[in-house]
């Protein structure tokens, strides 16, 4: 099957391994539906096609609000 949305050739390695920590903030006053999450993962497996963006550096964040 051809790769459609990934310009890089996929490595033979088919798994990711990392370790890290995360922070979840779920306020209990006034903003009941709001949650903020920040995670950092340190890769234990090296990939040659890593980019220079924040996600490739191991940082992931999300902001959620439930009505």
C-alpha positions in Angstrom: 0.0 0.0 0.0 1.3 3.4 -0.9 1.9 6.1 1.7 -0.5 9.0 1.1 0.1 11.6 3.8 3.6 10.8 5.0 6.4 12.0 2.7 9.0 10.0 4.7 9.7 6.3 4.2 8.5 4.3 7.1 11.3 2.6 9.1 11.3 -1.1 9.7 10.8 -0.4 13.3 7.1 -0.7 14.1 6.9 0.3 17.7 7.5 3.3 20.0 8.9 3.1 23.5 9.1 6.1 25.8 9.0 7.2 29.4 7.8 10.5 30.8 5.4 12.3 33.0 2.2 14.3 32.7 0.2 17.0 34.5 -3.6 17.1 34.5 -5.4 20.1 35.9 -9.1 19.7 36.4 -10.4 22.8 38.4 -13.2 22.3 40.8 -14.3 25.9 41.2 -16.4 27.7 38.6 -15.0 25.9 35.5 -16.5 22.4 36.0 -16.1 21.3 32.3 -12.5 22.5 31.8 -9.5 20.3 31.9 -5.9 21.0 30.8 -3.3 18.3 30.2 0.4 18.5 29.5 2.6 15.5 28.9 6.3 15.0 28.2 7.7 11.8 26.8 11.4 10.9 26.5 11.9 8.5 23.6 13.8 5.3 24.3 13.9 4.4 20.6 15.6 6.6 18.1 14.0 7.5 14.7 15.9 9.2 12.0 12.9 11.1 10.6 12.1 13.1 13.7 11.2 16.7 12.9 11.8 19.9 14.7 8.3 20.5 16.1 7.0 20.5 19.6 5.3 17.1 19.3 8.5 15.4 17.9 10.3 16.8 21.0 8.0 14.8 23.2 5.6 17.5 24.3 1.8 17.0 24.1 -0.9 19.2 25.4 -4.7 19.4 25.2 -7.4 21.7 26.5 -10.9 20.3 26.8 -14.2 21.8 27.8 -17.4 19.8 28.3 -20.7 21.6 28.2 
